[in-house]
């Protein structure tokens, strides 16, 4: 969601804060702001729009000060405006803060504060906290007033707070919204994630819910919200700055699409025992015996990760023989899910901080389920709160629309299928075949990527269309839904993903010459049925783009345009068929002149409900 960065040290804070905001802009880009302690009154700049607008507003000004905080916003309360931009201040201008999250009881707090004479400048919930600290600070010390204010608010927060009267410190606090403290030499950086820190240090501490960090230029301490000291472990970030750079690509999204062979390779590296047809997932070793006894799996996730879970459902039921349900995490706890101690709940999340997914696993944990995670971000909340799990090792994904994280998730679900399947009766020969083919997938993805120029031509041809229908069967039904999501996210095009067999139960009414369909039609066990669906669209004058298996010349007689993928095992086809759909969405977005890395109204990590 929103991006937070704070700096305290020996260098000028402003350039470091601005650079951190640029790296966090994928978390929100409705507005941005910066507050630095220095000079007589300090400096405060805020601007609607992207970080570049804030930089333009600052211009050539030399902002003094070595302590400051900054924020890039994804709006929740109050439309994007200068007044609603962070940092927010109290009445005196002494206290400045940046906030990610939602303060649920802000209205009642605001009414009380207004009665006490406080004047508010914004529509946001966040400003309330600055005034609340100011009011409490009249009766107690500054640090004590922050702790007391945190006890009075309900909701979620990642916070960084500075005070002109105590300029030698930053106070940071977390409850439900991620914060990472980077530990440098004579300097510290607090941020929403490590991408804003990695240029300066690879040594970090992940704050947990209910923790408050008091950070000075030469030292820091972490305390609980009850003001008790807390010892923290320093972690070394395992990816380099280059991983978070575009490296010559026009956009992060394109770079990350082309990183997928490497992402899949990293996801499976050291985890396949090919000769035994087995998978070794070290993160699950501690719960291996419990997994053998599991009688049902529930996968909870949101967005693209949800569609990965749907593919996993097909894999696990067909090859591991375990009943699987895939649930929207955002709805999971509002039902009454049937869970017992023989149920495993798997949370899939790129960031490991998705609020809805966190709420779902906490609900499942209360009911006694075994909780597992498939997460890309080391040290994230989901990674810490699950009983066991598997890391993607895909590296940072900066583009808001997920690409390489998705294929790495599919790779891990295939490994999990192999592991559980071999526990439960999968033959050696079947296991060997899956293991061998999974190791080939990175090279096969590379072959798909080599068609990028042809896919770009197809994208230009269809860029003017406003509606698309994406259709697939069996393993590729979830890929149809993911393909539709990608073009919606990146190109602002109306698209619907459907199971091919459902098309004639309603959506076919939409088809005409201006409503093209994208069929995922590899030569698999449902190929003939997919071709029948294509014929029905063709008979009604609809244009067709087909994703087909190499060597399938017959499909050209039906489809207007064909993109080919290599032949692989049916269960692994989604790892290939999704790639041309990602490129199609990307090139349509570029053809329309859109910022594909930062699609409107979206943010990378959704840390509020």
N, C-alpha and C positions, 0 to 999 in steps of 0.2 A: 504494500500500500504506500503510504507516504515515505519519503526518504529523510533521515535525520543524520547530520554529521556535526561533530563538535571537536574543537582542537584546543589544547593547552600545552604550551611549551616555550621554546626560545625563538621560534620563527614567527614571521608575520602570519597571523591566522587567516586573513581574508583569502589569499591565493589558494591556500590548502583547502579551505572550506568550499570555495567555488569549484575547484577541481573535484572534490568529493561529491558535490551536487551533480556534476556532469556524469559521474559514474553511477549515481543513484537515480538518475532521471527516469529510468525505466520503471521505478516504483511509483511515479506520479509526476505529472507535468502540467497541472492546471495553473500553478503559480509557484513562485520560489522567493526565498528571502534569507537575509543574513543579519546577524547582530554581533558586533565585536566590541569588547571592552577596551577602550584606549582613548586618549585625549581627555578633554573635560567632561564630555557627555556620552562618549561612546558613539558608535555608528550603527544605524539601522536602515536597511534598504529592502524593499519588497516590490515585487512586480508580478502582474498576471502573465500567464503563459509559461514558456519554457525557460530554462536556465539562461539561454542566450539573451532573453529579454532583460533578465536581471543584470547580466554582465554589461549590456548596453546602457542600462540606467546608471550603473556605477561608473562606467566610462574610465577615464584615466585617473580617477581619484586614488590617492595613496591613503589607504585606510590603516591608521595606526592600531596597534594592539596585538597581543600574542594569545588572547583568549577569546573564543567566539563559538557561536552555534549557527547552524543553517538548516534549511528545510526545503524540500520540494514536495508539493502537495497533490494529493488525489482527493478531491472534495467529498466530504460527507455532510457536514452541517454548514450551510451557506454556500452560495454560488462562488465561483472564482472571481475574486476582486482584490484590489490592493489591501483593503481593510481586513478581508478574511484570510489573507496570506499570513503565514508564520514568518518570523517569530512574533508572538503576542507579548504584550507588556502589561504591567499593573498601572495604576493611576499615576504613580510617580515617575515611571519610566526606568526605575531601578532594576526591577526584576523582568527578565526576558526568558521565554521558554519556547521550545518546539515540541510538538506532540503528534504522535501517531496512535490512532485508536479512537475510541468513542467513550465519552463520559456520560453515562446513562442518566445520572441524576443532576445534570447540569442546570436544568430549568429551575428546580427548587433551590439549588445553591445560588443561582443568579439572582433570583427574587430576594433572597436574604441579604445578599451583598449589595444589591441596589438600595434596599432599605437602610443600609449602613452608609450610603452615600457614594458607592462605587459607580463610576461611569464606564460603560462598555462601548467599544468602537466597532466590534464585529458581530456577526451572527453566529459565530462558531461556539462549540462547546469548550474548545481548548482554552479560550481567553479566561474562562471562569477560574481556572486553576491559578493563573497568575495573580488574580485579585484575591483569591482565597489565601494564598501564601502571604500576600501583602497584609491582609487583615490579621492573620494569625501572628505575623511577625511583630505586630504592635504589642503582643503580650508575651512573646518568647523569642528565643534566638532564631536566627535564619535557618540553620540546619534542622532544628527542632520543628520549626513551622512547616518545612517541607514534609517531614515524616508525618506530622499531624494532618496535613492536607491530604496526603495519600490515603490515610485511614478514612477520610470523610467521603472520598469519591467512590462511585461504583462504575465498573466498566473495564475497558482495556486501555493500556497506555504503554508507549515507549516515550520517554521524556529526557530532554536535556535542558538544564536550567542554569542561568547565570544571574549574578547580582552585582550591580555596579558598586555597592557598598562593601562587598566581599569579593573583589575581582580576582583573587588568587585561586579560584576553584570552579569546577563544573560539577553539578550534581545530576546524576543520571539514574533513572528508575525504570523498571520494567514490570508489566503485568499483562501477558497475552500478546505483546508486540515485541519483536526481536530487537535486541541491542547487543552489540559486540564492542569490547574495549580493546583497542590496539595498543600494545606496549612498546614504545620506542625508547631511545636513549635521551633522557631529559625531555620527553614529550609523550603525550597520549592523544589518541583519536578515538572518539566514541562514534559509532555509526550503526545504521540499520542492518548492514551486512558488510562482509569483508571486502567487497569490491572497492569501497571508498578508503580502505585502510592499506591494501596490499602494496601500494607504491612505497609506503613508509615503513612497514614492518610486517613480518609474518607471524609474530607472536601475539596471540589474542586470548581474551577471556570472554566466554559467553555468559552473559548475565541470565539468570533464571527468574521465573515469576516470583514476585515478592522481594526482589533484591534491589538495593540502592547502592550506587557507587559514588563515592566522594573523591574527586580526581583533582590533584594538584600537579604542578609542573614536574615535581621531583618524586611524587609518591601517589598512591591511591589506597583506598580501603573499600571493601564491600561489606554492607551490613544488611540485615533483614529489615523488613518494614517495621518490626518491633525494636529496631535499633540495636540488634545484637550482631557482633562481629561474625563474619563468614569467611572461611578459607576457600580460595578458588584455585583451580588447576589451570596453568598456562598451556595453551594448545598451539601447535605449529600448523599454519595453513599450508595445505599440500598442493596448491597451484600457484602459478607465477602470474606476474602482471600481464605478460603477453597473452595469457588466456582471456583476459578481459579487454583486449584491444581488437580493433577490426582487422588488423594485419592486411590491409590492402583491399579488403572487400568493401563494396558500396554500403552495405548494411550488416549489422550484427546477425540479422535473421538469415541472410544468405551465407554468411560465414558459418553459422551454426548448422545450417542444412548440409553444407559441405564437410562439416566435422563429424557427420554421423558414422562413417566407417570407423573412425578413431573412437567415437563414443561407444559403439557396440563392442569394438575390440577391448576397450577398457572395462566394459561391464562384464565381459565373459572371461577376461584374462585370469588364469590360475584357478578358474572355477569349474572347468570341464575336465573330467577324467575319461577321455575318448575311448580307450580300450575296454573300460568297464561299463561304458554307456551311462555314466553317472555325472552328477553335478555336486561340487563341494562348495557349500555356502557357509563360510566360517562364522558369519554373524548369526547363523541359526543353530550352530552346534550345541549351544547350551540348552536349547529347547527341542532337540531332535526327538527325544523319547515322547515328549508331549505331542509333537506333530504326528507321530505314528498313530496316536489315539484319536486324533481329530476326526469328527464325523461330518462337519460342515464348515465351510469357509465363507465369510462375508467380507467382500472388498468394499471399502469406503473411500471415496475420493471425489474430486470436483473437476469440471472442465475437461481438458485434454487427458488428465490422469484418469478420469472416470472412463473414458473410451479405451484407455489402455487396460483398465480393469475388465471391461467387457470382452476384449480379446482373451485376457487371462481366463475368464470364465469358460470359454470354448476349450482352451488348452487343458485346463485342470480337470474339467469334467470328462473330456474324451480320453485323455492319456493317464490321468492319476485316479480317475474314478471317484472323485470327491464332489459332492453337491456344492455348488457355488452360487451365492447371490451377490449381485453388484448393486450398491446403493449410493445415491447421491448423499454425500456427507451432510449437505445442508438440510436434508430432510430426515436424516437417520434418527436423531434423538427426539423428533416430534412424533414418531410412531411409537409402537411398543414392540420393538424387535424381539424375536424369540432367540434367546442366547442362553447357553449353559457352558459348563466347563469342558465340553467336547467341541466347542466352537472356537475357531481361530478367526480373528478379525485382522485383516491386512489393510493398513492405511498406505495409500500411494500419494506422494506429494513431492514435487520438485524442490520447493523451498523448505519443506519441513515445518512451516509456520502457518499453514492455511487454517484460519480460525474454525471454519466449519468442520474440517477433518479432525482437528484437535478435540473439538467438542464431542465428535462421534466416538473417538477412541476412549475418551474419558467415560462416556456413558457405557460403552462396552466393557471397560475395565471394572466398573462398579457392578456389572452383572456376572463377573467371573470369567470372562473370555480370555483366551491367550491372545495377546496383542502384538502384532508384527508390523514392521514398517519397510517400505521401499522408498528411500529418500535420497536426494542428491546432495543436500547440504549437511556437511559434517557439523556436529554440535548443535543442530537445530532442535527445537522443542519436541517435535514428533520423534526424532531419533533418540532423545533422552527418555521420553515417556513410554516408549514401547518396551515390551519384554525382550525383544530381540529384533534383528532386522538386517537389511542388506543395503549397502550404499551403491548408488549408480556409478560414481566416479566419472561423471560426464563433464566435470569442470563447470565453470560459471556459464549460465545461460542468460544473456543480457536482453535479447529480443523478447518482447512481451509475449508474442505467440510462441508457444513451446514447440520445438522441433526435435533437437537431439535428445532432450530429456525423455520425450515420448518413446523414441526407438530404443533408448537404453532401458526404459521401464519394460517394454515388450521383451527385451533380451533377458532381463532378470525374471520375468514371469515364465519365460521358456525354461530357464534354469530351474526355477522352483517346480515347474511341471515335471522336469526330468528327475529331480530329487525325490519328490513325493511319489511319482509314478514308479520309480525303481523300488521304493519302500513297499509298494502296494500291488505288485504283480506285473508291472511292465516288463516285457521280455528283454533279455540282453541285446538281442538283435535290434529291437525297436529303439532301445536306449542308445545304442551305438550309432544308428542311423540319424537320430535327432542331434546327437552330440557332434557328429561329423558335419552335418549340414549347417548347424549353428555356427561352427567355426568358419564356414565359407561366406557367411552373410556379409561381413565387411567388404569383401571383394565384389560381391554381387551388388551391393549398394553403390559402390564406385561406378559400376557399369551403368546403373540408372542415372547417376549424376552426369555422366558423359553426354547425356541427351539434353542438357540444359538449354542449348541453343534452339533445338527443335521445340522444346516446351515453351520457350519464350515466344516463338512465332505463333504457337497455338494460343497462348495467353493474349497476345495482341489482337488476334482474330476475334476473341470472345470478350474483350475488355469492356465493350459497350453494353453488354447484356446486364440486366438488373436482377434476373432471377435464374437460379440453377437448382436442379434436382440431382442429388448424389445418391447412387444406388449400389448396394452390394449384398451378397448373401454369405451366410455362415461366418467364417473368420473375417470376411471383408465387409460385413454389415457395420461393425464398429468403425472401420476405416472410412466408410461412406459418411458416417456422422462426424468423424474427425475432419475429413476433407471439407465438409460443409461448414464446420466451425471455423476452419482456417480462412476460407474465403470471406466469411462474415467478419471475422476479426480484422483482417488485413485490408480488405477491399471495400468494406461497407456494402456488400452485395447481399441481397436476400437469397439464402440457400437453405435447403432442407435435406437432411440425410435420412434415408429410409432403407429398410430391408426391401430388396427387389420384389419379393412376393407381396408386400403390402402396397406397392405402388398402385395396383389396380383396385384397391379398396378405398380409393379417394384421391390421392395426389395426381393421378393421371388426368383428372379433370382440368388441371392447370396447363397441360401441355399444348403448345402451339409452336409456330416457327420462331417465336421470340423467347421461348423457355427451354434452353438446352439442358440435356441430362449428361451427367458423368457416371459411366458404368465402370465398376471394378469387375473385370471379367477374365480372370486367369483361367487356365485349363486345370480346373480342380473338380472335386466330386459334384459340384452344382453348376458346372459350366453350361450344360444344355439348358437348364432352367433360366440361367442368366441371359442366354441368347434369346430365349423366348420373350423375356421382358424387354429386351432391346427391340425385337421385332414389333412389339406392341407400341412402343414409343415411335418407331419409324413410321408405322402405319398412320400415325396421327400428325405427321409432319414435323416432329420434334428433331432437333439436331442432337447428335451424340458424340461425346468424347469417350473413348474406351481405353482403359488400362488393361492390357492383354499380355499374354505370355509370348515370349520371343518365338518366332516361327509360325504364329497363328495368322496366316494370310487371309483366311476366310472371313475374319471379323471385319476386314476392310470393306467388304461388300455391304455391311450394315452401318458401320460407324462412319461419321464424317471425318473424324481425326482419331488416330491411334497412337498411344504411347506404350512402348513395350518394356516389360520387366523380365529378368531371367527366371527360369524354372527353378523352383525349390519345393520343399515339403509344404503341404497345404497349411500346416499350423504356423509356418514361418513366413508365409506370403505377405502378411501385413507389414512386416519389416521392410519389404520392398515396395509394395503398392502404395504406401503412404507418401513415399518420397516424391513422386511426380505430382501428387496433390499439393504438397507443400510448395513445390516450385511453381505450380500453376497459380496458387494464391499469391505468392510473392510477386511474380511477374505481372499479374493483373493489377495488383496494388501499385507497382512501380509505373506501369503504363498509365495509370490514372493520376499519377503525380502525388501519391500519398506517402506519408512517413510511416513506412511499414514496421519500423522498430518501435514506434510509439503510437499505436492506434488510439483514436479518440476514446475517451471515457473508460479506458482500461488501464490496469496496473498489473505488474508482474506477479506480485504476491498479495493475496487478499487476506489481510490480518484482522479484519472486522467482519461481523456477521451482516 
